[in-house]
Amino acid sequence: MVNSNIFIFLNKFLPKVKKNYIKQNIIIKLLNRNIKIIEDLKHFNLGVYNGKLFMPIYIDTNKLNYMLGLFSFSHSIKLKKKIKVYKKKKKRKK
């Protein structure tokens, strides 16, 4: 999981204004997608690695108790639809 020293540092040594600035503006990069989101991670910006790049995720109250892998997609779904083109039949001249 995320190192608990970060939370100890934020709670003890920093004033409230700087805590909010750090939570909103600094992105913590994580490689593990199996981390469960807890209340200590609320209002953090996390960068979760999906295999190519770090996807930025903002943690709010709706994302609590989910895994980080749900919010950083590792592949895209491409729909292949065949489009039929109907040609107009030419009228024959009589």
PASE-90045 format. One record per atom (N, C-alpha, C): chain; atom name; x, y, z; residue in three letters; residue number from 1. Coordinates in Angstrom, 2 decimals, always signed. Example, Ala and Ser with C-alpha at 12.3 -4.5 7.8 and 13.67 -1.06 7.14 Angstrom:
R kette atom       X       Y       Z rest  nr
R     A    N  +13.19   -5.69   +7.80  ALA   1
R     A   CA  +12.30   -4.50   +7.80  ALA   1
R     A    C  +13.20   -3.30   +7.80  ALA   1
R     A    N  +12.85   -2.25   +7.08  SER   2
R     A   CA  +13.67   -1.06   +7.14  SER   2
R     A    C  +12.90   +0.03   +7.87  SER   2
//
This chain:
R kette atom       X       Y       Z rest  nr
R     A    N   +0.83   -1.19   +0.00  MET   1
R     A   CA   +0.00   +0.00   +0.00  MET   1
R     A    C   +0.87   +1.25   +0.00  MET   1
R     A    N   +0.22   +2.38   +0.01  VAL   2
R     A   CA   +0.93   +3.65   +0.01  VAL   2
R     A    C   +1.64   +3.81   +1.35  VAL   2
R     A    N   +2.84   +4.33   +1.31  ASN   3
R     A   CA   +3.62   +4.51   +2.52  ASN   3
R     A    C   +2.89   +5.43   +3.49  ASN   3
R     A    N   +2.74   +5.00   +4.73  SER   4
R     A   CA   +1.98   +5.77   +5.71  SER   4
R     A    C   +2.75   +7.01   +6.19  SER   4
R     A    N   +4.05   +7.11   +5.87  ASN   5
R     A   CA   +4.82   +8.29   +6.27  ASN   5
R     A    C   +4.30   +9.56   +5.62  ASN   5
R     A    N   +3.71   +9.43   +4.45  ILE   6
R     A   CA   +3.14  +10.59   +3.76  ILE   6
R     A    C   +2.04  +11.20   +4.61  ILE   6
R     A    N   +1.15  +10.35   +5.13  PHE   7
R     A   CA   +0.02  +10.85   +5.91  PHE   7
R     A    C   +0.48  +11.42   +7.25  PHE   7
R     A    N   +1.49  +10.80   +7.86  ILE   8
R     A   CA   +2.03  +11.32   +9.13  ILE   8
R     A    C   +2.63  +12.70   +8.90  ILE   8
R     A    N   +3.37  +12.85   +7.80  PHE   9
R     A   CA   +3.98  +14.14   +7.48  PHE   9
R     A    C   +2.91  +15.20   +7.24  PHE   9
R     A    N   +1.86  +14.83   +6.50  LEU  10
R     A   CA   +0.80  +15.81   +6.21  LEU  10
R     A    C   +0.06  +16.22   +7.47  LEU  10
R     A    N   -0.19  +15.28   +8.36  ASN  11
R     A   CA   -1.00  +15.59   +9.54  ASN  11
R     A    C   -0.22  +16.37  +10.60  ASN  11
R     A    N   +1.05  +16.06  +10.79  LYS  12
R     A   CA   +1.78  +16.64  +11.91  LYS  12
R     A    C   +2.47  +17.96  +11.58  LYS  12
R     A    N   +3.14  +18.03  +10.45  PHE  13
R     A   CA   +4.09  +19.11  +10.23  PHE  13
R     A    C   +3.61  +20.23   +9.33  PHE  13
R     A    N   +2.52  +20.06   +8.63  LEU  14
R     A   CA   +2.10  +21.08   +7.68  LEU  14
R     A    C   +0.81  +21.76   +8.13  LEU  14
R     A    N   +0.68  +23.06   +7.86  PRO  15
R     A   CA   -0.61  +23.73   +8.13  PRO  15
R     A    C   -1.67  +23.29   +7.12  PRO  15
R     A    N   -2.91  +23.63   +7.41  LYS  16
R     A   CA   -4.03  +23.16   +6.60  LYS  16
R     A    C   -3.98  +23.67   +5.16  LYS  16
R     A    N   -3.52  +24.89   +4.97  VAL  17
R     A   CA   -3.46  +25.47   +3.62  VAL  17
R     A    C   -2.48  +24.69   +2.75  VAL  17
R     A    N   -1.32  +24.34   +3.30  LYS  18
R     A   CA   -0.33  +23.60   +2.53  LYS  18
R     A    C   -0.77  +22.16   +2.29  LYS  18
R     A    N   -1.51  +21.56   +3.23  LYS  19
R     A   CA   -2.03  +20.21   +3.03  LYS  19
R     A    C   -2.93  +20.16   +1.81  LYS  19
R     A    N   -3.84  +21.11   +1.72  ASN  20
R     A   CA   -4.76  +21.13   +0.58  ASN  20
R     A    C   -4.03  +21.39   -0.73  ASN  20
R     A    N   -3.01  +22.25   -0.71  TYR  21
R     A   CA   -2.24  +22.51   -1.92  TYR  21
R     A    C   -1.52  +21.25   -2.39  TYR  21
R     A    N   -0.91  +20.53   -1.46  ILE  22
R     A   CA   -0.18  +19.31   -1.83  ILE  22
R     A    C   -1.15  +18.25   -2.34  ILE  22
R     A    N   -2.29  +18.12   -1.70  LYS  23
R     A   CA   -3.25  +17.11   -2.13  LYS  23
R     A    C   -3.77  +17.39   -3.53  LYS  23
R     A    N   -3.97  +18.64   -3.88  GLN  24
R     A   CA   -4.57  +18.96   -5.16  GLN  24
R     A    C   -3.57  +19.06   -6.30  GLN  24
R     A    N   -2.33  +19.44   -6.03  ASN  25
R     A   CA   -1.41  +19.77   -7.11  ASN  25
R     A    C   -0.30  +18.76   -7.35  ASN  25
R     A    N   -0.02  +17.87   -6.42  ILE  26
R     A   CA   +1.06  +16.92   -6.61  ILE  26
R     A    C   +0.47  +15.56   -6.98  ILE  26
R     A    N   +1.01  +14.95   -8.02  ILE  27
R     A   CA   +0.54  +13.65   -8.47  ILE  27
R     A    C   +1.48  +12.59   -7.93  ILE  27
R     A    N   +0.93  +11.63   -7.19  ILE  28
R     A   CA   +1.70  +10.49   -6.68  ILE  28
R     A    C   +1.59   +9.38   -7.70  ILE  28
R     A    N   +2.72   +8.89   -8.21  LYS  29
R     A   CA   +2.71   +7.86   -9.24  LYS  29
R     A    C   +2.74   +6.48   -8.58  LYS  29
R     A    N   +1.81   +5.63   -9.01  LEU  30
R     A   CA   +1.69   +4.28   -8.48  LEU  30
R     A    C   +1.73   +3.28   -9.62  LEU  30
R     A    N   +2.46   +2.19   -9.42  LEU  31
R     A   CA   +2.51   +1.13  -10.42  LEU  31
R     A    C   +1.50   +0.02  -10.11  LEU  31
R     A    N   +1.14   -0.14   -8.85  ASN  32
R     A   CA   +0.26   -1.21   -8.44  ASN  32
R     A    C   -1.20   -0.79   -8.62  ASN  32
R     A    N   -1.94   -1.57   -9.41  ARG  33
R     A   CA   -3.34   -1.26   -9.65  ARG  33
R     A    C   -4.27   -1.98   -8.69  ARG  33
R     A    N   -3.71   -2.82   -7.81  ASN  34
R     A   CA   -4.53   -3.61   -6.89  ASN  34
R     A    C   -4.74   -2.92   -5.55  ASN  34
R     A    N   -4.35   -1.67   -5.43  ILE  35
R     A   CA   -4.52   -0.94   -4.17  ILE  35
R     A    C   -5.98   -0.55   -3.99  ILE  35
R     A    N   -6.50   -0.81   -2.80  LYS  36
R     A   CA   -7.87   -0.41   -2.48  LYS  36
R     A    C   -7.85   +1.03   -1.98  LYS  36
R     A    N   -8.79   +1.83   -2.46  ILE  37
R     A   CA   -8.83   +3.25   -2.11  ILE  37
R     A    C   -9.45   +3.40   -0.72  ILE  37
R     A    N   -8.73   +4.04   +0.19  ILE  38
R     A   CA   -9.20   +4.23   +1.55  ILE  38
R     A    C   -9.46   +5.72   +1.78  ILE  38
R     A    N   -9.98   +6.06   +2.97  GLU  39
R     A   CA  -10.36   +7.44   +3.24  GLU  39
R     A    C   -9.15   +8.37   +3.35  GLU  39
R     A    N   -7.97   +7.84   +3.67  ASP  40
R     A   CA   -6.78   +8.69   +3.75  ASP  40
R     A    C   -6.36   +9.22   +2.39  ASP  40
R     A    N   -6.74   +8.56   +1.32  LEU  41
R     A   CA   -6.38   +8.99   -0.03  LEU  41
R     A    C   -7.39   +9.98   -0.62  LEU  41
R     A    N   -8.40  +10.37   +0.14  LYS  42
R     A   CA   -9.44  +11.27   -0.37  LYS  42
R     A    C   -8.82  +12.63   -0.73  LYS  42
R     A    N   -9.22  +13.18   -1.85  HIS  43
R     A   CA   -8.78  +14.47   -2.40  HIS  43
R     A    C   -7.32  +14.45   -2.85  HIS  43
R     A    N   -6.77  +13.30   -3.19  PHE  44
R     A   CA   -5.42  +13.20   -3.74  PHE  44
R     A    C   -5.50  +13.04   -5.24  PHE  44
R     A    N   -4.46  +13.48   -5.93  ASN  45
R     A   CA   -4.28  +13.19   -7.35  ASN  45
R     A    C   -3.29  +12.04   -7.45  ASN  45
R     A    N   -3.70  +10.94   -8.05  LEU  46
R     A   CA   -2.84   +9.77   -8.20  LEU  46
R     A    C   -2.62   +9.51   -9.68  LEU  46
R     A    N   -1.41   +9.09  -10.02  GLY  47
R     A   CA   -1.12   +8.65  -11.37  GLY  47
R     A    C   -0.96   +7.15  -11.36  GLY  47
R     A    N   -1.88   +6.43  -11.99  VAL  48
R     A   CA   -1.88   +4.97  -11.97  VAL  48
R     A    C   -1.39   +4.48  -13.32  VAL  48
R     A    N   -0.41   +3.59  -13.30  TYR  49
R     A   CA   +0.23   +3.10  -14.53  TYR  49
R     A    C   -0.65   +2.05  -15.18  TYR  49
R     A    N   -0.93   +2.23  -16.47  ASN  50
R     A   CA   -1.78   +1.27  -17.16  ASN  50
R     A    C   -1.02   +0.43  -18.19  ASN  50
R     A    N   +0.29   +0.52  -18.19  GLY  51
R     A   CA   +1.10   -0.25  -19.14  GLY  51
R     A    C   +1.80   +0.64  -20.15  GLY  51
R     A    N   +1.27   +1.81  -20.42  LYS  52
R     A   CA   +1.88   +2.76  -21.34  LYS  52
R     A    C   +2.22   +4.07  -20.65  LYS  52
R     A    N   +1.28   +4.60  -19.89  LEU  53
R     A   CA   +1.49   +5.90  -19.27  LEU  53
R     A    C   +0.75   +5.95  -17.93  LEU  53
R     A    N   +0.98   +7.01  -17.19  PHE  54
R     A   CA   +0.33   +7.19  -15.91  PHE  54
R     A    C   -0.98   +7.96  -16.12  PHE  54
R     A    N   -2.09   +7.32  -15.81  MET  55
R     A   CA   -3.40   +7.95  -15.96  MET  55
R     A    C   -3.70   +8.76  -14.72  MET  55
R     A    N   -3.99  +10.06  -14.85  PRO  56
R     A   CA   -4.30  +10.87  -13.65  PRO  56
R     A    C   -5.71  +10.57  -13.14  PRO  56
R     A    N   -5.80  +10.34  -11.83  ILE  57
R     A   CA   -7.08  +10.04  -11.19  ILE  57
R     A    C   -7.22  +10.93   -9.98  ILE  57
R     A    N   -8.34  +11.62   -9.87  TYR  58
R     A   CA   -8.65  +12.42   -8.69  TYR  58
R     A    C   -9.57  +11.59   -7.81  TYR  58
R     A    N   -9.18  +11.37   -6.56  ILE  59
R     A   CA   -9.94  +10.53   -5.65  ILE  59
R     A    C  -10.96  +11.40   -4.91  ILE  59
R     A    N  -12.24  +11.05   -5.06  ASP  60
R     A   CA  -13.29  +11.71   -4.31  ASP  60
R     A    C  -14.09  +10.66   -3.54  ASP  60
R     A    N  -15.15  +11.06   -2.89  THR  61
R     A   CA  -15.88  +10.15   -2.00  THR  61
R     A    C  -16.58   +9.03   -2.75  THR  61
R     A    N  -16.88   +9.21   -4.03  ASN  62
R     A   CA  -17.57   +8.17   -4.79  ASN  62
R     A    C  -16.65   +7.00   -5.14  ASN  62
R     A    N  -15.35   +7.20   -5.09  LYS  63
R     A   CA  -14.39   +6.17   -5.49  LYS  63
R     A    C  -13.82   +5.38   -4.32  LYS  63
R     A    N  -14.33   +5.61   -3.12  LEU  64
R     A   CA  -13.81   +4.90   -1.95  LEU  64
R     A    C  -14.19   +3.42   -2.02  LEU  64
R     A    N  -13.34   +2.56   -1.48  ASN  65
R     A   CA  -13.50   +1.10   -1.40  ASN  65
R     A    C  -13.51   +0.41   -2.76  ASN  65
R     A    N  -12.98   +1.04   -3.79  TYR  66
R     A   CA  -12.78   +0.41   -5.08  TYR  66
R     A    C  -11.29   +0.22   -5.31  TYR  66
R     A    N  -10.93   -0.58   -6.30  MET  67
R     A   CA   -9.53   -0.77   -6.65  MET  67
R     A    C   -9.12   +0.29   -7.67  MET  67
R     A    N   -7.84   +0.63   -7.68  LEU  68
R     A   CA   -7.36   +1.67   -8.60  LEU  68
R     A    C   -7.42   +1.22  -10.06  LEU  68
R     A    N   -7.36   -0.08  -10.30  GLY  69
R     A   CA   -7.38   -0.59  -11.66  GLY  69
R     A    C   -8.68   -0.33  -12.40  GLY  69
R     A    N   -9.75   -0.07  -11.67  LEU  70
R     A   CA  -11.03   +0.20  -12.31  LEU  70
R     A    C  -11.04   +1.55  -13.01  LEU  70
R     A    N  -10.19   +2.46  -12.58  PHE  71
R     A   CA  -10.22   +3.82  -13.10  PHE  71
R     A    C   -9.10   +4.11  -14.10  PHE  71
R     A    N   -8.17   +3.18  -14.28  SER  72
R     A   CA   -7.12   +3.36  -15.29  SER  72
R     A    C   -7.23   +2.20  -16.27  SER  72
R     A    N   -7.81   +2.46  -17.41  PHE  73
R     A   CA   -8.07   +1.41  -18.39  PHE  73
R     A    C   -6.78   +1.03  -19.10  PHE  73
R     A    N   -6.54   -0.27  -19.25  SER  74
R     A   CA   -5.30   -0.72  -19.86  SER  74
R     A    C   -5.45   -0.98  -21.35  SER  74
R     A    N   -6.66   -1.06  -21.84  HIS  75
R     A   CA   -6.88   -1.23  -23.27  HIS  75
R     A    C   -8.14   -0.50  -23.68  HIS  75
R     A    N   -8.24   -0.20  -24.95  SER  76
R     A   CA   -9.42   +0.48  -25.45  SER  76
R     A    C  -10.24   -0.49  -26.28  SER  76
R     A    N  -11.51   -0.29  -26.29  ILE  77
R     A   CA  -12.42   -1.15  -27.03  ILE  77
R     A    C  -12.76   -0.45  -28.35  ILE  77
R     A    N  -12.47   -1.11  -29.44  LYS  78
R     A   CA  -12.77   -0.55  -30.75  LYS  78
R     A    C  -13.91   -1.35  -31.36  LYS  78
R     A    N  -14.97   -0.66  -31.67  LEU  79
R     A   CA  -16.11   -1.31  -32.29  LEU  79
R     A    C  -15.94   -1.31  -33.80  LEU  79
R     A    N  -16.10   -2.48  -34.38  LYS  80
R     A   CA  -15.98   -2.59  -35.83  LYS  80
R     A    C  -17.37   -2.85  -36.40  LYS  80
R     A    N  -17.89   -1.85  -37.03  LYS  81
R     A   CA  -19.20   -1.98  -37.64  LYS  81
R     A    C  -19.04   -1.90  -39.15  LYS  81
R     A    N  -19.66   -2.80  -39.82  LYS  82
R     A   CA  -19.64   -2.76  -41.28  LYS  82
R     A    C  -20.75   -1.84  -41.75  LYS  82
R     A    N  -20.37   -0.86  -42.49  ILE  83
R     A   CA  -21.33   +0.10  -43.02  ILE  83
R     A    C  -21.67   -0.31  -44.45  ILE  83
R     A    N  -22.92   -0.57  -44.65  LYS  84
R     A   CA  -23.36   -0.95  -45.98  LYS  84
R     A    C  -23.70   +0.30  -46.78  LYS  84
R     A    N  -23.14   +0.38  -47.95  VAL  85
R     A   CA  -23.41   +1.51  -48.83  VAL  85
R     A    C  -24.32   +1.00  -49.95  VAL  85
R     A    N  -25.47   +1.57  -50.01  TYR  86
R     A   CA  -26.41   +1.19  -51.04  TYR  86
R     A    C  -26.25   +2.13  -52.22  TYR  86
R     A    N  -26.02   +1.54  -53.37  LYS  87
R     A   CA  -25.88   +2.33  -54.59  LYS  87
R     A    C  -27.23   +2.42  -55.27  LYS  87
R     A    N  -27.48   +3.58  -55.80  LYS  88
R     A   CA  -28.72   +3.78  -56.54  LYS  88
R     A    C  -28.61   +3.09  -57.91  LYS  88
R     A    N  -29.65   +2.41  -58.22  LYS  89
R     A   CA  -29.66   +1.75  -59.51  LYS  89
R     A    C  -29.93   +2.78  -60.62  LYS  89
R     A    N  -29.16   +2.66  -61.67  LYS  90
R     A   CA  -29.35   +3.56  -62.79  LYS  90
R     A    C  -30.56   +3.12  -63.60  LYS  90
R     A    N  -31.34   +4.10  -63.98  LYS  91
R     A   CA  -32.51   +3.81  -64.80  LYS  91
R     A    C  -32.06   +3.65  -66.24  LYS  91
R     A    N  -32.58   +2.63  -66.84  ARG  92
R     A   CA  -32.25   +2.38  -68.24  ARG  92
R     A    C  -33.15   +3.22  -69.15  ARG  92
R     A    N  -32.54   +3.76  -70.16  LYS  93
R     A   CA  -33.30   +4.55  -71.13  LYS  93
R     A    C  -33.88   +3.62  -72.17  LYS  93
R     A    N  -35.16   +3.80  -72.46  LYS  94
R     A   CA  -35.80   +2.98  -73.46  LYS  94
R     A    C  -36.01   +3.73  -74.74  LYS  94
//
